Every structure is written in structure tokens, then in C-alpha cells.
Amino acid sequence: MTNAMPALLALLLVFSLPAMAVSAANPSAAGSHVDERYEATTVQSVEPTALDGTTNRLELTGETRTDTVDYSTTLGTELATADDELRSEYDRYTILDHEFDEATSDEQISMIRSAREYVQNRTNELEDRSHTAAAAHANNEISSEQFIQKLIRNHNEANSLADTIDEIDDKEDQILGYSIDLTEDEHRLDMQQGSVRSLADGTTQETATGQTIEIETSENGYQLETIVDDTYVVETTRFDNRDRDGWDEFDETIDAFHHTEDLYPWAAEDGETSFRDRNEDPANFYHAEISHSQGVLSTFLDSNSGEIYHEVQELSLDSLPISETTTETDNGLVLTHNETPSNGPIEIIVNDSESDDPVESATVSIDGIEAGETDDEGTIWLLPPDEEYTVEVEANGGEVELTIP
């Protein structure tokens, strides 16, 4: 929950729902029991894209718009205003503790059911808002700052709904012989609580330095990327891979499990998969989390389309494989440019051409815009532009530049 919302949790009881962590199955053990009878699913997915030596990543299709947003005072003001509006909106839907405590069991059950319907409707609105915002950004109808503001408002609202789940769970426990499984609703909210927007929302004016978010949008999806400390975070949503009204493509849960691992073979072979089956209306998805040597991969597989429609990857920069290296030497400086797969982060290394010692505090610019300084190892990681760009380095009174096609 954000700092802007402490009073909301205490009041918003019946109009949100419990959706806490589900117990994960043991896919490895399950796989060992069913491998002999397992038959490959008929789903022919070509996504995410295949990469060598790293986890695959979900990508957007069609025409896209790419932009970079830095946290600013203006953005912070917009977020604060959105939070004020959100608190005011929720104040109209609050039920105090004593109203629930004084109700009969039937009335309490009715309250909880109404709460679930309310939150499901609100979650539908969040999903629609995300899709509309992505399409509007892709078509240049809204700015990148406005797009991020809408996503972070969704993040805040989803946080508020999720935080009240514990409260509703407590209320449910008071009703003898009554229980309701609301995990699927929590996972739907997960889609609006992505890592990148969480980091952006947690950024203050004091910690804003270096907080950059790269945005890519299309008519049917969006991708957010950022680098925080030593971690690269990329979050992708594909609305066109989501089919709520179709038919289940998988005969068994284990089929969906194997299909997910087939889409991410490197991560699956290298790591440990936690798999959850939420293949019931209205959720209709499978959630997999794979912890591997490069970091953590979280995916949501639509059971009806057989496609990944939401993916979050948090990857250690030092573990990313280098796909291509380019160097340039000039004015006593050696500039090394290392690319990682799938247009991932770039590593810039600056060394002294005579001693080969790393050059600390070298100023690095991309297309004339200062991006930061190298650390004590002469290194800085950056998110690259989509098209051709020029890297410029200034240090010790010398300059060197390199153009990347």
C-alpha cells in the first residue's frame, strides 16, 4: 500500500476481496508422474521470442511507439492528484466495521458477495483503462507521462483493493461454515501491480536521480523497462493474447505446465518452476514463476488462447549474456559497447588506452543527452534507444564516441 492510502485500508472492507497467495504445486514431482502419458498440446505458440543463453522475453507485435520517461516533479504532482481523486472515490464505497459486526450471517454473506462483484467490476475497469491507455499512447493521443500516470493510478488502486483482502478474509472467518476462494481475483490485480510501476510509484523527488522508464506501446499491449541498482526489470502485457470467452486449450494442468516450460526452455532447464492453476471462470489462466540463475521470471498463460499475456522478468545485469561487442579508441580512451539479447540493456565500459585501467566518473551521453557516469570499474548500464544511436564519453580531458547501427 502506498503512503498516500493509510486510511483507506481501515475502511474499505466489504468492497474488496480476499485473494491471498495460493499454495504452489510441485511441478517437477507432478511431471515425473505424468511424463509417460503426456502428449504435446496442439497449441502452436511462437512467443516469447527464442534467445540464446538467456530467458526468452515476450514482445509486442505491429506498429509500436517507444519513449523514455524520467521521474519529475510534474509527474509526482500528477500522481499525488490521482491518489487524492482515488481516495475520494473510495470514500463513497466504505462500510465500517460495526455495520458488518451487527449484521446477521446472511447479511454478512451478502456483503461479501457484493464486495466480490464490486472488486471484479473495478478490476475489469483497471484492465480496460490499461488497454485504452496503451492504444492511446501508441497512436500519439497521450504523452508518455500521461500513460505512466494512468498505469500508476491503476497500481495504486489495485494495491488498495489487494490490501483490503486481509480485512475481508478476517470477516469471512467470522461466518461459521462459510468460505470463498478469491485467489483468482488477487492474481488479476497482480497484473496492475507490476514491478516497474511499483518502482516508479515508490520513487520520490529525493531518489529520482537515474530513475528512467522506457515505454513501448502498441494497439494491443505495452512494455515497461527500467534498471534499478544491479537489476534489469522488464514488464510486458499483451491484451491480444487474452481470451476470456474461448475454450480451454489444455486437457490437463500438466499440459499447461509443459507448454509454459517449452516457451521458456532456458529458464526452465536452469531454474525451479512454481506453477499455479487458476483455470476457472473468470480467471482462466495459469501462473508460473521460475527462479533461475539470472533472476526471476513470472508469467501468466491464458488457458483459452494458449498464449502468454503478461510477463515480468527481474534479471541480474552481471548475469546477462553479451550478444555483440563493439569498441572504439580515441584520445587515450577505450570505449567498449556490449549488447544483450532482445534489445536488453547495454553495458558501456571505459578504460585508459595506455594502462587499460578502468576510468571512473567518465561522463556517458546517448545522442548528446547525458545518461550518467561510470562506476569504479569504469562501467555503466543503460537502456538503449530503439534505432541507431551514438554513445559519447568524456573523461580526463579526452572524448571518444561510437555509433551503433
Contacts in CASP RR format, 6 or more apart in sequence:
PFRMAT RR
TARGET T0000
AUTHOR 0000-0000-0000
METHOD contacts of the structure
MODEL  1
MTNAMPALLALLLVFSLPAMAVSAANPSAAGSHVDERYEATTVQSVEPTA
LDGTTNRLELTGETRTDTVDYSTTLGTELATADDELRSEYDRYTILDHEF
DEATSDEQISMIRSAREYVQNRTNELEDRSHTAAAAHANNEISSEQFIQK
LIRNHNEANSLADTIDEIDDKEDQILGYSIDLTEDEHRLDMQQGSVRSLA
DGTTQETATGQTIEIETSENGYQLETIVDDTYVVETTRFDNRDRDGWDEF
DETIDAFHHTEDLYPWAAEDGETSFRDRNEDPANFYHAEISHSQGVLSTF
LDSNSGEIYHEVQELSLDSLPISETTTETDNGLVLTHNETPSNGPIEIIV
NDSESDDPVESATVSIDGIEAGETDDEGTIWLLPPDEEYTVEVEANGGEV
ELTIP
1 8 0 8 1.000
1 9 0 8 1.000
1 159 0 8 1.000
1 160 0 8 1.000
1 163 0 8 1.000
2 83 0 8 1.000
2 156 0 8 1.000
2 159 0 8 1.000
2 201 0 8 1.000
2 202 0 8 1.000
4 80 0 8 1.000
4 83 0 8 1.000
4 84 0 8 1.000
4 87 0 8 1.000
4 156 0 8 1.000
5 83 0 8 1.000
5 86 0 8 1.000
5 87 0 8 1.000
5 156 0 8 1.000
5 159 0 8 1.000
5 160 0 8 1.000
5 163 0 8 1.000
7 87 0 8 1.000
8 87 0 8 1.000
8 90 0 8 1.000
8 160 0 8 1.000
8 163 0 8 1.000
8 164 0 8 1.000
9 160 0 8 1.000
9 163 0 8 1.000
9 164 0 8 1.000
9 167 0 8 1.000
11 90 0 8 1.000
11 91 0 8 1.000
11 94 0 8 1.000
11 95 0 8 1.000
11 96 0 8 1.000
12 90 0 8 1.000
12 93 0 8 1.000
12 94 0 8 1.000
12 160 0 8 1.000
12 161 0 8 1.000
12 164 0 8 1.000
12 167 0 8 1.000
13 94 0 8 1.000
13 95 0 8 1.000
13 96 0 8 1.000
13 97 0 8 1.000
13 100 0 8 1.000
13 115 0 8 1.000
13 164 0 8 1.000
13 167 0 8 1.000
13 168 0 8 1.000
13 171 0 8 1.000
14 95 0 8 1.000
14 100 0 8 1.000
14 111 0 8 1.000
14 112 0 8 1.000
14 114 0 8 1.000
14 115 0 8 1.000
14 168 0 8 1.000
14 171 0 8 1.000
15 90 0 8 1.000
15 93 0 8 1.000
15 94 0 8 1.000
15 95 0 8 1.000
15 114 0 8 1.000
15 115 0 8 1.000
15 118 0 8 1.000
15 119 0 8 1.000
15 164 0 8 1.000
16 115 0 8 1.000
16 118 0 8 1.000
16 119 0 8 1.000
16 160 0 8 1.000
16 161 0 8 1.000
16 162 0 8 1.000
16 163 0 8 1.000
16 164 0 8 1.000
16 165 0 8 1.000
16 167 0 8 1.000
16 168 0 8 1.000
17 112 0 8 1.000
17 115 0 8 1.000
17 116 0 8 1.000
17 119 0 8 1.000
17 161 0 8 1.000
17 164 0 8 1.000
17 165 0 8 1.000
17 168 0 8 1.000
17 182 0 8 1.000
17 185 0 8 1.000
18 165 0 8 1.000
18 166 0 8 1.000
18 168 0 8 1.000
18 169 0 8 1.000
18 172 0 8 1.000
18 180 0 8 1.000
18 182 0 8 1.000
18 186 0 8 1.000
19 162 0 8 1.000
19 165 0 8 1.000
19 182 0 8 1.000
19 183 0 8 1.000
19 184 0 8 1.000
19 185 0 8 1.000
19 186 0 8 1.000
19 187 0 8 1.000
19 189 0 8 1.000
20 165 0 8 1.000
20 166 0 8 1.000
20 169 0 8 1.000
20 183 0 8 1.000
20 186 0 8 1.000
21 183 0 8 1.000
21 186 0 8 1.000
22 183 0 8 1.000
22 276 0 8 1.000
22 278 0 8 1.000
24 274 0 8 1.000
24 275 0 8 1.000
24 276 0 8 1.000
24 289 0 8 1.000
25 253 0 8 1.000
25 275 0 8 1.000
25 276 0 8 1.000
25 277 0 8 1.000
27 257 0 8 1.000
27 273 0 8 1.000
27 274 0 8 1.000
27 275 0 8 1.000
28 272 0 8 1.000
28 273 0 8 1.000
30 253 0 8 1.000
30 254 0 8 1.000
30 257 0 8 1.000
31 38 0 8 1.000
31 254 0 8 1.000
31 257 0 8 1.000
31 258 0 8 1.000
34 252 0 8 1.000
34 254 0 8 1.000
38 254 0 8 1.000
38 255 0 8 1.000
38 258 0 8 1.000
39 255 0 8 1.000
40 258 0 8 1.000
41 249 0 8 1.000
41 250 0 8 1.000
41 251 0 8 1.000
41 255 0 8 1.000
41 256 0 8 1.000
41 258 0 8 1.000
41 259 0 8 1.000
41 306 0 8 1.000
42 249 0 8 1.000
43 249 0 8 1.000
43 250 0 8 1.000
43 259 0 8 1.000
43 306 0 8 1.000
43 307 0 8 1.000
45 259 0 8 1.000
45 263 0 8 1.000
45 306 0 8 1.000
45 307 0 8 1.000
45 308 0 8 1.000
47 58 0 8 1.000
47 59 0 8 1.000
47 238 0 8 1.000
47 241 0 8 1.000
47 263 0 8 1.000
47 307 0 8 1.000
47 308 0 8 1.000
48 56 0 8 1.000
48 57 0 8 1.000
48 58 0 8 1.000
48 59 0 8 1.000
48 263 0 8 1.000
48 264 0 8 1.000
48 308 0 8 1.000
48 311 0 8 1.000
49 56 0 8 1.000
49 57 0 8 1.000
49 59 0 8 1.000
49 342 0 8 1.000
50 56 0 8 1.000
51 57 0 8 1.000
51 266 0 8 1.000
51 341 0 8 1.000
51 342 0 8 1.000
52 321 0 8 1.000
52 323 0 8 1.000
52 341 0 8 1.000
53 266 0 8 1.000
53 321 0 8 1.000
53 341 0 8 1.000
54 266 0 8 1.000
54 294 0 8 1.000
54 315 0 8 1.000
54 320 0 8 1.000
54 321 0 8 1.000
54 340 0 8 1.000
54 341 0 8 1.000
54 342 0 8 1.000
55 264 0 8 1.000
55 266 0 8 1.000
55 267 0 8 1.000
55 290 0 8 1.000
55 292 0 8 1.000
55 294 0 8 1.000
55 297 0 8 1.000
55 313 0 8 1.000
55 315 0 8 1.000
56 263 0 8 1.000
56 264 0 8 1.000
56 265 0 8 1.000
56 266 0 8 1.000
56 267 0 8 1.000
57 234 0 8 1.000
57 236 0 8 1.000
57 311 0 8 1.000
57 313 0 8 1.000
57 342 0 8 1.000
58 223 0 8 1.000
58 236 0 8 1.000
58 238 0 8 1.000
58 299 0 8 1.000
58 308 0 8 1.000
58 311 0 8 1.000
59 223 0 8 1.000
59 236 0 8 1.000
59 342 0 8 1.000
60 216 0 8 1.000
60 217 0 8 1.000
60 218 0 8 1.000
60 220 0 8 1.000
60 221 0 8 1.000
60 222 0 8 1.000
60 223 0 8 1.000
60 236 0 8 1.000
60 238 0 8 1.000
61 218 0 8 1.000
61 220 0 8 1.000
61 238 0 8 1.000
61 240 0 8 1.000
62 218 0 8 1.000
62 219 0 8 1.000
63 138 0 8 1.000
63 218 0 8 1.000
63 219 0 8 1.000
64 138 0 8 1.000
64 216 0 8 1.000
64 217 0 8 1.000
64 218 0 8 1.000
65 137 0 8 1.000
65 138 0 8 1.000
65 139 0 8 1.000
65 140 0 8 1.000
65 215 0 8 1.000
65 216 0 8 1.000
65 217 0 8 1.000
65 218 0 8 1.000
66 214 0 8 1.000
66 215 0 8 1.000
66 216 0 8 1.000
66 385 0 8 1.000
66 386 0 8 1.000
67 144 0 8 1.000
67 214 0 8 1.000
67 215 0 8 1.000
68 144 0 8 1.000
68 212 0 8 1.000
68 213 0 8 1.000
68 214 0 8 1.000
68 215 0 8 1.000
68 383 0 8 1.000
69 75 0 8 1.000
69 144 0 8 1.000
69 145 0 8 1.000
69 148 0 8 1.000
69 212 0 8 1.000
69 213 0 8 1.000
69 214 0 8 1.000
69 215 0 8 1.000
70 208 0 8 1.000
70 210 0 8 1.000
70 211 0 8 1.000
70 212 0 8 1.000
70 213 0 8 1.000
71 200 0 8 1.000
71 203 0 8 1.000
71 205 0 8 1.000
71 208 0 8 1.000
71 211 0 8 1.000
71 213 0 8 1.000
72 145 0 8 1.000
72 208 0 8 1.000
73 205 0 8 1.000
74 145 0 8 1.000
75 145 0 8 1.000
75 148 0 8 1.000
75 149 0 8 1.000
76 205 0 8 1.000
78 145 0 8 1.000
78 146 0 8 1.000
78 149 0 8 1.000
79 149 0 8 1.000
79 152 0 8 1.000
79 153 0 8 1.000
79 156 0 8 1.000
79 201 0 8 1.000
82 149 0 8 1.000
82 152 0 8 1.000
82 153 0 8 1.000
82 156 0 8 1.000
83 153 0 8 1.000
83 156 0 8 1.000
86 153 0 8 1.000
86 156 0 8 1.000
86 157 0 8 1.000
86 160 0 8 1.000
90 160 0 8 1.000
93 118 0 8 1.000
95 111 0 8 1.000
100 108 0 8 1.000
100 111 0 8 1.000
100 171 0 8 1.000
103 111 0 8 1.000
105 175 0 8 1.000
105 176 0 8 1.000
105 178 0 8 1.000
108 171 0 8 1.000
108 174 0 8 1.000
108 175 0 8 1.000
109 175 0 8 1.000
109 178 0 8 1.000
111 171 0 8 1.000
112 168 0 8 1.000
112 171 0 8 1.000
112 172 0 8 1.000
112 175 0 8 1.000
112 180 0 8 1.000
115 168 0 8 1.000
116 180 0 8 1.000
116 182 0 8 1.000
116 185 0 8 1.000
119 161 0 8 1.000
119 185 0 8 1.000
120 185 0 8 1.000
120 188 0 8 1.000
120 282 0 8 1.000
122 157 0 8 1.000
122 161 0 8 1.000
123 158 0 8 1.000
123 161 0 8 1.000
123 185 0 8 1.000
123 188 0 8 1.000
123 189 0 8 1.000
123 192 0 8 1.000
126 154 0 8 1.000
126 157 0 8 1.000
126 158 0 8 1.000
126 189 0 8 1.000
126 192 0 8 1.000
127 188 0 8 1.000
127 191 0 8 1.000
127 192 0 8 1.000
129 150 0 8 1.000
129 154 0 8 1.000
130 150 0 8 1.000
130 151 0 8 1.000
130 154 0 8 1.000
130 192 0 8 1.000
130 222 0 8 1.000
130 237 0 8 1.000
130 239 0 8 1.000
131 220 0 8 1.000
131 221 0 8 1.000
131 239 0 8 1.000
133 142 0 8 1.000
133 146 0 8 1.000
133 147 0 8 1.000
133 150 0 8 1.000
133 151 0 8 1.000
133 222 0 8 1.000
134 147 0 8 1.000
134 217 0 8 1.000
134 218 0 8 1.000
134 219 0 8 1.000
134 220 0 8 1.000
134 221 0 8 1.000
134 222 0 8 1.000
134 237 0 8 1.000
134 239 0 8 1.000
135 217 0 8 1.000
135 218 0 8 1.000
135 219 0 8 1.000
135 220 0 8 1.000
136 142 0 8 1.000
136 147 0 8 1.000
137 143 0 8 1.000
137 144 0 8 1.000
137 146 0 8 1.000
137 147 0 8 1.000
137 215 0 8 1.000
137 217 0 8 1.000
137 222 0 8 1.000
138 217 0 8 1.000
138 218 0 8 1.000
138 219 0 8 1.000
139 219 0 8 1.000
142 150 0 8 1.000
144 215 0 8 1.000
147 215 0 8 1.000
147 217 0 8 1.000
147 222 0 8 1.000
148 197 0 8 1.000
148 200 0 8 1.000
148 213 0 8 1.000
148 215 0 8 1.000
151 197 0 8 1.000
151 222 0 8 1.000
151 224 0 8 1.000
152 197 0 8 1.000
152 200 0 8 1.000
152 201 0 8 1.000
154 192 0 8 1.000
154 197 0 8 1.000
155 192 0 8 1.000
155 193 0 8 1.000
155 194 0 8 1.000
155 197 0 8 1.000
155 198 0 8 1.000
155 201 0 8 1.000
156 201 0 8 1.000
157 192 0 8 1.000
158 189 0 8 1.000
158 190 0 8 1.000
158 192 0 8 1.000
158 193 0 8 1.000
159 193 0 8 1.000
161 189 0 8 1.000
162 186 0 8 1.000
162 189 0 8 1.000
162 193 0 8 1.000
165 182 0 8 1.000
165 186 0 8 1.000
168 182 0 8 1.000
172 178 0 8 1.000
172 179 0 8 1.000
172 180 0 8 1.000
183 278 0 8 1.000
184 278 0 8 1.000
184 280 0 8 1.000
184 282 0 8 1.000
184 283 0 8 1.000
185 283 0 8 1.000
187 276 0 8 1.000
187 278 0 8 1.000
187 283 0 8 1.000
187 285 0 8 1.000
187 287 0 8 1.000
187 300 0 8 1.000
188 283 0 8 1.000
190 300 0 8 1.000
191 237 0 8 1.000
191 300 0 8 1.000
191 310 0 8 1.000
194 224 0 8 1.000
194 235 0 8 1.000
194 312 0 8 1.000
195 233 0 8 1.000
195 235 0 8 1.000
195 312 0 8 1.000
195 314 0 8 1.000
196 213 0 8 1.000
196 224 0 8 1.000
196 225 0 8 1.000
196 226 0 8 1.000
196 233 0 8 1.000
196 234 0 8 1.000
196 235 0 8 1.000
197 224 0 8 1.000
197 235 0 8 1.000
199 211 0 8 1.000
199 226 0 8 1.000
199 228 0 8 1.000
199 233 0 8 1.000
200 211 0 8 1.000
200 213 0 8 1.000
200 226 0 8 1.000
203 211 0 8 1.000
210 372 0 8 1.000
211 226 0 8 1.000
211 228 0 8 1.000
212 226 0 8 1.000
212 227 0 8 1.000
212 383 0 8 1.000
213 224 0 8 1.000
213 225 0 8 1.000
213 226 0 8 1.000
214 224 0 8 1.000
214 225 0 8 1.000
214 226 0 8 1.000
214 383 0 8 1.000
215 222 0 8 1.000
215 223 0 8 1.000
215 224 0 8 1.000
216 222 0 8 1.000
216 223 0 8 1.000
216 225 0 8 1.000
216 386 0 8 1.000
217 223 0 8 1.000
220 238 0 8 1.000
220 239 0 8 1.000
220 240 0 8 1.000
221 236 0 8 1.000
221 237 0 8 1.000
221 238 0 8 1.000
221 239 0 8 1.000
221 240 0 8 1.000
222 236 0 8 1.000
222 237 0 8 1.000
223 234 0 8 1.000
223 235 0 8 1.000
223 236 0 8 1.000
223 237 0 8 1.000
224 234 0 8 1.000
224 235 0 8 1.000
224 236 0 8 1.000
225 232 0 8 1.000
225 233 0 8 1.000
225 234 0 8 1.000
225 235 0 8 1.000
225 344 0 8 1.000
225 383 0 8 1.000
226 232 0 8 1.000
226 233 0 8 1.000
226 383 0 8 1.000
227 233 0 8 1.000
227 317 0 8 1.000
227 345 0 8 1.000
227 381 0 8 1.000
227 382 0 8 1.000
227 383 0 8 1.000
230 316 0 8 1.000
230 317 0 8 1.000
230 318 0 8 1.000
231 314 0 8 1.000
231 315 0 8 1.000
231 316 0 8 1.000
231 317 0 8 1.000
232 313 0 8 1.000
232 314 0 8 1.000
232 315 0 8 1.000
232 316 0 8 1.000
232 317 0 8 1.000
232 320 0 8 1.000
232 344 0 8 1.000
232 345 0 8 1.000
232 381 0 8 1.000
233 312 0 8 1.000
233 313 0 8 1.000
233 314 0 8 1.000
233 315 0 8 1.000
234 312 0 8 1.000
234 313 0 8 1.000
234 315 0 8 1.000
234 344 0 8 1.000
235 311 0 8 1.000
235 312 0 8 1.000
235 313 0 8 1.000
236 310 0 8 1.000
236 311 0 8 1.000
236 312 0 8 1.000
237 309 0 8 1.000
237 310 0 8 1.000
237 311 0 8 1.000
238 307 0 8 1.000
238 308 0 8 1.000
238 309 0 8 1.000
238 310 0 8 1.000
239 309 0 8 1.000
241 302 0 8 1.000
241 305 0 8 1.000
241 306 0 8 1.000
241 307 0 8 1.000
241 308 0 8 1.000
241 309 0 8 1.000
242 302 0 8 1.000
242 305 0 8 1.000
242 309 0 8 1.000
243 284 0 8 1.000
243 302 0 8 1.000
243 304 0 8 1.000
243 305 0 8 1.000
244 282 0 8 1.000
244 284 0 8 1.000
244 304 0 8 1.000
245 304 0 8 1.000
246 304 0 8 1.000
246 305 0 8 1.000
247 304 0 8 1.000
248 279 0 8 1.000
248 284 0 8 1.000
248 303 0 8 1.000
248 304 0 8 1.000
249 303 0 8 1.000
249 304 0 8 1.000
249 305 0 8 1.000
249 306 0 8 1.000
250 256 0 8 1.000
250 259 0 8 1.000
250 279 0 8 1.000
250 303 0 8 1.000
250 306 0 8 1.000
253 275 0 8 1.000
253 277 0 8 1.000
253 279 0 8 1.000
253 286 0 8 1.000
256 275 0 8 1.000
256 277 0 8 1.000
256 279 0 8 1.000
256 286 0 8 1.000
256 301 0 8 1.000
256 303 0 8 1.000
257 273 0 8 1.000
257 275 0 8 1.000
257 286 0 8 1.000
257 288 0 8 1.000
259 301 0 8 1.000
259 306 0 8 1.000
260 268 0 8 1.000
260 273 0 8 1.000
260 275 0 8 1.000
260 286 0 8 1.000
260 288 0 8 1.000
260 299 0 8 1.000
260 301 0 8 1.000
260 308 0 8 1.000
261 268 0 8 1.000
261 273 0 8 1.000
261 288 0 8 1.000
263 299 0 8 1.000
263 308 0 8 1.000
264 290 0 8 1.000
264 297 0 8 1.000
264 299 0 8 1.000
266 292 0 8 1.000
267 290 0 8 1.000
267 292 0 8 1.000
267 294 0 8 1.000
267 297 0 8 1.000
268 290 0 8 1.000
270 292 0 8 1.000
270 293 0 8 1.000
270 294 0 8 1.000
271 290 0 8 1.000
271 291 0 8 1.000
271 292 0 8 1.000
271 293 0 8 1.000
272 290 0 8 1.000
272 291 0 8 1.000
272 292 0 8 1.000
273 288 0 8 1.000
273 289 0 8 1.000
273 290 0 8 1.000
274 288 0 8 1.000
274 289 0 8 1.000
274 290 0 8 1.000
274 291 0 8 1.000
275 286 0 8 1.000
275 287 0 8 1.000
275 288 0 8 1.000
276 286 0 8 1.000
276 287 0 8 1.000
276 288 0 8 1.000
277 286 0 8 1.000
278 284 0 8 1.000
278 285 0 8 1.000
278 286 0 8 1.000
278 287 0 8 1.000
279 285 0 8 1.000
279 286 0 8 1.000
279 303 0 8 1.000
284 302 0 8 1.000
284 303 0 8 1.000
284 304 0 8 1.000
285 300 0 8 1.000
285 301 0 8 1.000
285 302 0 8 1.000
285 303 0 8 1.000
285 309 0 8 1.000
286 300 0 8 1.000
286 301 0 8 1.000
286 303 0 8 1.000
287 298 0 8 1.000
287 299 0 8 1.000
287 300 0 8 1.000
287 301 0 8 1.000
288 297 0 8 1.000
288 298 0 8 1.000
288 299 0 8 1.000
288 301 0 8 1.000
289 296 0 8 1.000
289 297 0 8 1.000
289 298 0 8 1.000
289 299 0 8 1.000
290 296 0 8 1.000
290 297 0 8 1.000
290 298 0 8 1.000
290 299 0 8 1.000
293 319 0 8 1.000
294 315 0 8 1.000
294 316 0 8 1.000
294 319 0 8 1.000
294 320 0 8 1.000
295 313 0 8 1.000
295 314 0 8 1.000
295 315 0 8 1.000
295 316 0 8 1.000
295 319 0 8 1.000
296 313 0 8 1.000
296 314 0 8 1.000
297 311 0 8 1.000
297 312 0 8 1.000
297 313 0 8 1.000
298 311 0 8 1.000
298 312 0 8 1.000
298 313 0 8 1.000
299 308 0 8 1.000
299 310 0 8 1.000
299 311 0 8 1.000
299 312 0 8 1.000
300 308 0 8 1.000
300 309 0 8 1.000
300 310 0 8 1.000
300 311 0 8 1.000
301 307 0 8 1.000
301 308 0 8 1.000
301 309 0 8 1.000
302 308 0 8 1.000
302 309 0 8 1.000
317 345 0 8 1.000
317 347 0 8 1.000
317 381 0 8 1.000
320 340 0 8 1.000
320 341 0 8 1.000
320 344 0 8 1.000
320 345 0 8 1.000
321 340 0 8 1.000
321 341 0 8 1.000
322 338 0 8 1.000
322 339 0 8 1.000
322 340 0 8 1.000
322 347 0 8 1.000
323 339 0 8 1.000
323 340 0 8 1.000
323 341 0 8 1.000
324 338 0 8 1.000
324 339 0 8 1.000
325 336 0 8 1.000
325 337 0 8 1.000
325 338 0 8 1.000
325 339 0 8 1.000
326 336 0 8 1.000
326 337 0 8 1.000
326 339 0 8 1.000
326 402 0 8 1.000
326 404 0 8 1.000
327 334 0 8 1.000
327 335 0 8 1.000
327 336 0 8 1.000
327 337 0 8 1.000
327 402 0 8 1.000
328 334 0 8 1.000
328 335 0 8 1.000
328 337 0 8 1.000
328 400 0 8 1.000
328 401 0 8 1.000
328 402 0 8 1.000
329 335 0 8 1.000
329 353 0 8 1.000
329 400 0 8 1.000
330 399 0 8 1.000
330 400 0 8 1.000
330 401 0 8 1.000
331 397 0 8 1.000
331 398 0 8 1.000
331 399 0 8 1.000
331 400 0 8 1.000
332 352 0 8 1.000
332 353 0 8 1.000
332 354 0 8 1.000
332 396 0 8 1.000
332 398 0 8 1.000
332 400 0 8 1.000
333 350 0 8 1.000
333 351 0 8 1.000
333 352 0 8 1.000
333 353 0 8 1.000
333 359 0 8 1.000
333 362 0 8 1.000
333 393 0 8 1.000
333 395 0 8 1.000
333 396 0 8 1.000
333 398 0 8 1.000
333 399 0 8 1.000
333 400 0 8 1.000
334 350 0 8 1.000
334 351 0 8 1.000
334 352 0 8 1.000
334 353 0 8 1.000
334 356 0 8 1.000
334 400 0 8 1.000
335 348 0 8 1.000
335 349 0 8 1.000
335 350 0 8 1.000
335 391 0 8 1.000
335 393 0 8 1.000
335 400 0 8 1.000
335 401 0 8 1.000
335 402 0 8 1.000
336 347 0 8 1.000
336 348 0 8 1.000
336 349 0 8 1.000
336 350 0 8 1.000
336 351 0 8 1.000
337 346 0 8 1.000
337 347 0 8 1.000
337 348 0 8 1.000
337 391 0 8 1.000
337 402 0 8 1.000
337 404 0 8 1.000
338 346 0 8 1.000
338 347 0 8 1.000
338 348 0 8 1.000
338 349 0 8 1.000
339 346 0 8 1.000
339 384 0 8 1.000
339 404 0 8 1.000
340 346 0 8 1.000
340 347 0 8 1.000
343 384 0 8 1.000
343 386 0 8 1.000
344 383 0 8 1.000
344 384 0 8 1.000
345 381 0 8 1.000
345 382 0 8 1.000
345 383 0 8 1.000
345 384 0 8 1.000
346 381 0 8 1.000
346 382 0 8 1.000
346 383 0 8 1.000
346 384 0 8 1.000
347 379 0 8 1.000
347 380 0 8 1.000
347 381 0 8 1.000
348 364 0 8 1.000
348 374 0 8 1.000
348 379 0 8 1.000
348 380 0 8 1.000
348 381 0 8 1.000
348 382 0 8 1.000
348 391 0 8 1.000
348 393 0 8 1.000
349 358 0 8 1.000
349 374 0 8 1.000
349 377 0 8 1.000
349 378 0 8 1.000
349 379 0 8 1.000
350 358 0 8 1.000
350 359 0 8 1.000
350 362 0 8 1.000
350 364 0 8 1.000
350 374 0 8 1.000
350 378 0 8 1.000
350 379 0 8 1.000
350 393 0 8 1.000
350 395 0 8 1.000
351 357 0 8 1.000
351 358 0 8 1.000
351 359 0 8 1.000
351 378 0 8 1.000
352 358 0 8 1.000
352 359 0 8 1.000
352 396 0 8 1.000
358 374 0 8 1.000
358 376 0 8 1.000
358 377 0 8 1.000
358 378 0 8 1.000
358 379 0 8 1.000
359 374 0 8 1.000
359 378 0 8 1.000
359 395 0 8 1.000
359 396 0 8 1.000
360 373 0 8 1.000
360 374 0 8 1.000
360 375 0 8 1.000
360 376 0 8 1.000
360 377 0 8 1.000
360 378 0 8 1.000
361 373 0 8 1.000
361 374 0 8 1.000
361 395 0 8 1.000
362 373 0 8 1.000
362 374 0 8 1.000
362 378 0 8 1.000
362 393 0 8 1.000
362 394 0 8 1.000
362 395 0 8 1.000
363 370 0 8 1.000
363 372 0 8 1.000
363 373 0 8 1.000
363 393 0 8 1.000
363 394 0 8 1.000
363 395 0 8 1.000
364 370 0 8 1.000
364 371 0 8 1.000
364 372 0 8 1.000
364 373 0 8 1.000
364 374 0 8 1.000
364 380 0 8 1.000
364 382 0 8 1.000
364 391 0 8 1.000
364 392 0 8 1.000
364 393 0 8 1.000
365 371 0 8 1.000
365 391 0 8 1.000
365 392 0 8 1.000
365 393 0 8 1.000
365 394 0 8 1.000
366 382 0 8 1.000
366 384 0 8 1.000
366 385 0 8 1.000
366 389 0 8 1.000
366 390 0 8 1.000
366 391 0 8 1.000
366 392 0 8 1.000
367 385 0 8 1.000
367 389 0 8 1.000
367 390 0 8 1.000
368 390 0 8 1.000
368 392 0 8 1.000
371 380 0 8 1.000
371 382 0 8 1.000
372 380 0 8 1.000
373 380 0 8 1.000
374 380 0 8 1.000
374 395 0 8 1.000
384 404 0 8 1.000
388 403 0 8 1.000
388 404 0 8 1.000
388 405 0 8 1.000
389 403 0 8 1.000
389 404 0 8 1.000
390 401 0 8 1.000
390 402 0 8 1.000
390 403 0 8 1.000
390 404 0 8 1.000
391 401 0 8 1.000
391 402 0 8 1.000
391 403 0 8 1.000
391 404 0 8 1.000
392 399 0 8 1.000
392 400 0 8 1.000
392 401 0 8 1.000
393 399 0 8 1.000
393 400 0 8 1.000
393 401 0 8 1.000
END
